[in-house]
Amino acid sequence: MAKALFILSVVLLILTSCQEEKNKNKDLMTETEKKETKETIIQTNKHLVKEYAQKIKAYSKRRGWNLTESETGLFYEIIKKGDGIKAEAGMVITLNYKLSLLDGQLCYSSDSLGPKKFKIGMGGVEPGLEEGVLLLKEGDKARFIMPPYMAWGVLGDDKKIPPFSIIVYYVEVLKLSDAF
């Protein structure tokens, strides 16, 4: 009986060792696959960023707009310069706005929803809007065109903005203050 237990123990040890070696090789393959997948995702995202920029530039050119592109991919133009204070992170901003898609479909506006009010730098709005308002002063009017990664991303807003949408914002800074 002891001899049988010893043989069974040796067999189980060998099987377990082989299984561990197999799992190690599987993990090595998984790491290689992870690297390849990561590189594919990076290349795909780079391609999409270029594609969005080309669409925005073509759209802007058709309309005769003189947009500037930020390092992050936000396109903007200050249409009318105000003479108020400059926006800074932490300030509360109140905007009149119109948000539409590239096809001209109006999604949201202050005409129907009232002015948009938020604390700059605290989130809760599109990243492109956060970045864009920091370029403005009280009284400025501007247009921002945001690729999906600066706007509503791969999901859209589940209401009026479809997935992967480039959006156009027209904004007018009504007020900048330190508190709500």
N, C-alpha and C positions, 0 to 999 in steps of 0.2 A: 504494500500500500504506500509506504513512504517513497519507494522507488517510482511508483506511478505518479505521485504528487510532484516529485522532483522533475520528472520528464515533462509533465503538464506545465509546470512553472517555467521550465526552459523554453518550451514551445511558445507559451504566451509571451515571454520576454522577447523572443525572436520576432514574433508577429508584431508586437507593440513597437519594437525598434524599427522594423521595416515600415510600419505605418507612419511613424514619426519622420523617417527619412522621406517618404512619399509626400507628407504634408509640407516638409521644408522645401522640396522642389516645387510643389504647388504654390507656396508663398512666393518663391523667387519668380515664377512665371507671372504671378499676380502683380508683383512689383513692376515687372517689365511692361505688362499690359497697362498698368496704372500710368506709367510714364508716357506710353504711346497715346493713351486716351487723353491725358492732360495736354500733350502737345497738339493733338487734333482739335481739342476744344479751344486752345489758345489761338491756333491758326484760323479756326472758324470765326471766332470773335473778332480778330483783326480784319478779316474779310468783311464781316458785317459792319464794322465801324467805317470802313472805307466806302462801302455801298451806301450807308446812310448819309455820309458826307456828300457823296456824289449826287444823291437825290435832292438833298437840301440845296446844294449849289445850283443845280439845274432849275429848281423851283424858284430860287432867288433871282437867277438870271432872267428867267421868263417874265418876272415882274419888275425888273429893273431896280431891284433892291441892292444896297451896298452893305452887305452883312460882314461882320468880323467874326472869325472863328476863334474861340478860346482854346486853351490847351486841353481842356476836357471834352471838347466837341460841341459846346453850346455855341449857336450862331445868334448874333444880336446886332441890333442897330438902334441907336438913340435917335428918335425921330424929332423930338422937341426937347430942348434943354430948359430945365427949370432953374430957379435961382435959390432954392432952399438948401437945407443941410444935406450932407451926404449920408447915405445909408451905411450902417455898421452892424456887425453881429451883435445881437442882444437887444437891438432896437425893435420896437413894434412898428410894423408898416401896414398902411391901409392903401389898397389898390382898387382902381376900377380896372376891369380886365375883360377880355374876350379870348376864349380858348377854342381853337378849331383844329380840324384835321387838314392835311395837305390838300384834300379834295375840296376844301372850302366849307365842309359841314361844320356848323357851329355846335359845339358840345355844351359849353357853359359860359355864362357871362354875368357880370355884375348888374346888367340891366334886369335880369330875371332873378338873380340870387342875392343881390346886394354886394357891396364891396367886400373884397377878401382882406382879412386882417390876420396877421400872424407875427410871431416873434422870430426875427431873422436868426438863423443858425440853430434853431431848436427842432427842425424836422417838421413833419406833418404836411409838407407841400412837396412838389416835385423837386428833385435835386437841381435841375436846371433853373427853376424859378429862384431857389435859394441863392444860387450863384449869380444869376442875372440881376437880381435886385441890389446886390452889393456894388454894382456898377453905376447905380442911379442916385439922383438927388431928388429931394421933394420938388414936385412940379414936372419932373421928366416924364416924357412919353417914349416908350420903346417897344420894339418887337423882338421876341425871342423865338427861335426855332430849335426844338429839342429833339434829338434822336431818342428812340425808345429807352435806352439805358440812362438817359437824363430825365425821363418823363415817367411813363406808367409801365415800362418794361414788357416782359413776355406775356403778362396776363391782361394788360389793360386795366380799366377800373370796374369791369363787370357791369357797366351801365351804358355809357355813350362812347367810351374810348376803347376801340378794339385792341387785341393783342398786337404787339410790335408796331405801334403807331408812332409816327413822327407827328409832333404837335406844334402848333403856332400859337403863341401868346402875344396879345397886344396888351400892354399895361400902361397905366398912368398912376404915378405915385401921388396920392392925395395927401398923405400925412405920414410923418415919421415922429415917433415919440419914444420916451424911455419906459413907458408902462401902458398897460391896457387901460 
